[in-house]
């Protein structure tokens, strides 16, 4: 008999299992994939750590979380500075003076502010005092038409599979605009990528647990749930309840990865493609996440991944919850069921139906473990 059955060997499940094991609990961890680490799984391909399920850049201002992950790996000083490509024009992200200089051929913050204020004024006049009714109106009222048309509209519509006029305004309550020449995407105090990739972190977290891979919880549910006193479930909460109230909506991703016989493909780890006509949202060149690849073992090749968003359907991997008003109301029904459970704990993006970055997941898992096993 196990104290806990943890369904899902991603970050939430691994952190919870690690904390439970430290306190003498017996833990069984299962995952339907043939590897641990969930979506943060990295695989070494000829000396390059490939992020198999999209770019994962660790960032946080939470010192407790930062100190926690340092136990399991050394982190490099990688700074996320993505590039946006719009019809062969290249722009720095996030929106900063490099972006504005390239877009309008200006060089001072005062010039940039004047240009943005002029375009915002047009959008605000069109609203005529009312609140923005959709994402397009919200974006135009925050940054104006040039930035919206070139850097937001096409990318957002590909990402969510809907027109910006059909997306709720709250998705972009604010758009960070920096009037400095600084391409650091995140404002967080701590940032980096683990030297050697993310998989090792989860492997270390799971030391002492019994781990079974290639196990589908729903196919073996009856025998699994009786093997443990409590279940920690990190899968889809609506699937757990047999879609009793209906299906929650998710977005999925499809990845096309190539190993190319050249040293350097695009010169940056992440390049976003913001025009609607290009079907993928970004190209990731994995070697640029880590230092030393150009001058080390990976000089003769590079690995790139194109990322295609799509509507989720059964059999796909769910990546992003669609946290609009309709889906949040449906989730509230499932959450009420979950709160009545005595022996099941729900965690992670899918179990809590909420978009989390890695540091959020770790913080949630630690909070859950503190409440449950500390």
VEXNULUM-367235 format. One record per residue (C-alpha): residue in one letter; y, x, z. Coordinates in steps of 0.25 Angstrom, whole numbers, padded with zeros to 4 digits, always signed. Each point is the difference from the previous one (the first is absolute). Last residue first. Example, Ala and Ser with C-alpha at 12.3 -4.5 7.8 and 13.67 -1.06 7.14 Angstrom:
// residues 2
S-0004+0055+0029
A-0014-0006+0002
END
This chain:
// residues 374
X+0075+0019+0025
X-0010-0008-0008
X+0006-0013-0005
X+0015+0000+0003
X+0002+0015-0003
X-0010-0001-0012
X+0009-0011-0006
X+0012+0007+0002
X-0006+0013-0006
X-0005-0008-0012
X+0014-0006-0002
X+0006+0013+0000
X-0010+0006-0009
X+0002-0011-0010
X+0015+0001+0001
X-0001+0015-0003
X-0008-0002-0012
X+0010-0011-0006
X-0003-0014+0003
X+0002-0013-0009
X-0005-0011+0008
X-0012-0009+0000
X-0005+0004+0014
X-0015+0002-0004
X+0004+0004-0014
X+0011+0010+0004
X-0007+0005+0012
X-0006-0007+0012
X-0008-0012+0005
X-0007+0000+0013
X-0013-0009+0002
X-0007-0003+0013
X+0009-0010+0007
X+0005-0007-0013
X+0011-0010+0002
X+0011+0009-0005
X-0008+0001-0013
X+0000-0015-0003
X+0015+0000+0002
X+0002+0012-0009
X-0008-0008-0011
X+0010-0011+0001
X+0012+0009+0000
X-0006+0007-0012
X+0002-0013-0008
X+0015+0000+0004
X+0002+0015-0003
X-0007-0003-0014
X+0010-0011-0004
X+0012+0007+0006
X-0002+0013-0007
X-0008+0012+0006
X-0009+0003-0012
X-0010+0009+0007
X-0001+0014-0007
X-0013+0007-0003
X-0011-0009-0003
X-0012+0007-0007
X-0005-0009-0011
X-0013-0008+0000
X+0006-0013+0002
X+0014+0000-0007
X+0013+0008+0004
X+0012-0001-0010
X+0002+0013-0006
X+0007+0014+0002
X-0003+0011-0009
X+0001+0015+0005
X-0001+0012-0009
X-0007+0012+0006
X+0002+0014-0003
X-0009+0012+0003
X+0004+0015-0004
X-0006+0012-0006
X+0000+0015-0001
X+0009+0003+0012
X-0009-0008+0010
X-0006+0012+0008
X+0014+0005+0004
X+0014+0003-0006
X+0002-0015-0004
X-0008-0005+0011
X+0007+0007+0011
X+0007-0011+0007
X-0005-0014+0000
X+0004-0013-0005
X+0004+0006-0014
X-0015+0001-0003
X-0002-0015+0000
X+0008-0003-0012
X+0002-0015+0002
X+0005-0009-0012
X+0007-0013+0003
X+0002-0015-0002
X-0010-0001-0011
X+0001-0010-0012
X+0012+0006-0007
X+0008-0011-0007
X+0006-0004+0014
X+0009+0012+0001
X-0001+0007+0014
X-0010+0011-0002
X+0000+0007+0014
X-0003+0015+0000
X-0007+0006+0012
X-0005+0014+0003
X+0010+0007-0008
X+0000+0010-0012
X-0006-0010-0010
X-0013+0006-0005
X-0001+0014+0006
X-0011+0010-0002
X-0008-0005-0012
X-0014-0004-0002
X+0001-0015+0005
X-0008-0007+0010
X+0003-0015-0003
X+0000-0011+0010
X+0003-0015-0004
X+0002-0009+0012
X+0000-0015+0002
X+0007-0006+0011
X-0001-0013+0007
X+0010-0011+0005
X-0003-0010+0010
X+0000-0015+0002
X-0006-0007+0012
X-0012-0009-0004
X-0001-0014+0006
X-0001-0006+0014
X-0014+0003+0002
X-0001+0012-0009
X-0013+0004+0006
X+0006+0003+0014
X-0002+0015-0002
X+0005-0001-0015
X+0013-0005+0005
X+0002+0011+0010
X-0003+0011-0011
X-0006+0012+0006
X+0004+0008+0012
X-0009-0007+0010
X-0003+0006+0014
X-0012-0007+0005
X-0004-0001+0015
X-0013+0001+0008
X-0008+0006-0012
X-0013-0001-0007
X+0001-0016+0000
X+0011+0001-0010
X-0008+0010-0010
X-0012-0008-0001
X+0007-0013-0004
X+0011+0006-0009
X-0010+0008-0009
X+0006-0005-0013
X+0014-0002+0005
X+0001+0013+0006
X-0004+0008-0012
X-0006+0013+0003
X+0002+0012-0010
X+0003+0009+0012
X-0006+0000+0014
X+0008+0008+0011
X-0006+0002+0014
X+0012+0005+0008
X+0001+0013+0007
X+0010+0006-0010
X+0007-0011-0007
X+0014+0006+0002
X-0004+0013-0006
X-0005-0007-0012
X+0013-0008-0001
X+0008+0013+0000
X-0009+0007-0009
X+0002-0011-0011
X+0015+0002+0000
X+0002+0012-0008
X-0002+0015+0002
X+0014+0003+0005
X+0004-0014+0005
X+0012-0005-0007
X+0014+0000+0006
X+0011-0008+0007
X+0007-0001+0014
X+0014-0004+0002
X-0001-0013-0009
X+0011-0002-0010
X-0009-0001-0011
X+0002+0003-0015
X+0006+0014+0002
X+0008+0001-0013
X+0014+0004+0007
X+0013+0002-0008
X+0008-0010+0009
X+0005-0014-0002
X-0013-0006+0004
X-0004-0014-0003
X-0011-0007+0007
X-0004-0013-0006
X+0000-0011+0011
X-0007-0014+0002
X-0008+0004-0012
X-0013-0009+0001
X+0010-0010+0007
X+0005-0005-0013
X-0013-0007-0004
X-0007+0003-0013
X+0001-0010-0012
X+0013+0006-0005
X-0006+0014+0001
X-0010-0005-0010
X-0014+0001+0006
X-0012+0009-0001
X+0004+0007+0013
X+0000+0015-0003
X+0003-0003-0015
X+0012-0009+0003
X+0005+0010+0010
X-0001+0012-0010
X+0007-0008-0011
X+0012-0005+0009
X+0003+0012+0009
X+0004+0013-0007
X+0007-0004-0013
X+0004-0014+0001
X+0003+0000+0015
X+0007+0014+0000
X+0009-0005-0012
X+0002-0014+0005
X+0006+0001+0014
X-0005+0007+0013
X-0001-0011+0011
X+0005-0013-0007
X-0009+0004-0012
X-0012+0002+0009
X+0001-0013+0007
X+0002-0008-0012
X-0012+0006-0007
X-0008-0001+0013
X+0002-0015+0001
X+0010-0011+0005
X+0011+0010+0004
X+0009-0007+0011
X+0011-0009-0005
X+0015+0004-0001
X+0002-0001-0014
X-0013+0007-0004
X+0006+0004-0013
X+0012+0006+0007
X-0010+0008+0008
X-0007+0006-0012
X+0013+0004-0007
X+0005+0006+0013
X-0013+0008+0002
X+0003+0006-0014
X+0014+0005+0004
X-0005+0004+0014
X-0010+0009-0006
X+0010+0007-0010
X+0010+0002+0012
X-0011+0005+0009
X-0004+0010-0010
X+0014+0005-0003
X+0003+0002+0014
X-0013+0007+0003
X+0004+0010-0011
X-0007+0006-0012
X+0000-0011-0011
X-0008+0000-0013
X-0004-0015+0002
X-0015+0000+0001
X-0002+0015+0002
X+0011+0002+0010
X-0005-0013+0007
X-0014+0004+0002
X+0004+0014+0005
X+0010-0006+0009
X-0011-0009+0006
X-0010-0011-0003
X-0013+0004+0006
X-0004+0006-0010
X+0004+0009-0011
X+0002-0005-0014
X-0006+0004-0013
X+0003-0007-0013
X-0012+0000-0010
X+0001-0016-0001
X+0001-0001+0016
X-0007+0011+0007
X+0002+0001+0015
X-0002+0013+0008
X-0006+0000+0014
X+0005+0010+0011
X-0010-0001+0011
X+0001+0012+0009
X-0013+0009+0002
X+0001+0008+0013
X-0014+0003+0002
X-0009-0007+0010
X-0010+0007+0009
X-0012-0010+0003
X-0007-0008+0011
X+0009+0002+0012
X+0012-0001-0008
X-0003-0015-0003
X+0004-0003+0015
X+0012+0008+0001
X+0006-0008-0012
X-0004-0013+0006
X+0006+0003+0013
X+0012+0006-0007
X+0003-0013-0007
X+0010+0003-0011
X-0011-0001-0011
X-0004+0006-0013
X-0014+0003-0006
X+0000+0000-0015
X-0012-0008-0007
X+0000-0001-0015
X-0010-0009-0006
X-0015-0004+0003
X-0007+0013-0003
X+0011+0010+0005
X-0005+0013-0006
X-0001+0012+0008
X+0001+0011-0011
X-0009+0012+0001
X-0009-0004-0012
X-0001-0014+0004
X+0001-0002+0016
X-0001-0015+0003
X+0010-0007+0009
X-0002-0013+0007
X+0013-0007+0005
X-0005-0013-0005
X-0012-0001+0009
X-0002+0013+0007
X-0016+0000+0000
X-0008+0001-0012
X-0011-0009-0008
X+0008-0012+0001
X-0004-0013+0007
X+0004+0007+0014
X-0007-0001+0013
X+0003+0006+0014
X-0009-0001+0012
X+0006+0004+0013
X-0005+0003+0014
X+0011+0001+0010
X+0002+0012+0009
X+0015+0000+0000
X+0002+0010-0011
X-0009-0009-0008
X+0009-0011+0001
X+0013+0008-0004
X-0008+0006-0012
X-0005-0014-0004
X+0014-0006+0000
X+0006+0011-0008
X-0011-0001-0010
X+0000-0015-0002
X+0015+0000-0002
X+0000+0012-0009
X-0011-0004-0009
X-0015-0001+0004
X-0001-0015-0001
X-0007-0010+0009
X-0001+0007+0013
X-0011-0006+0009
X+0003+0003+0014
X-0008+0002+0013
X-0012+0002-0007
X-0014-0005+0004
END
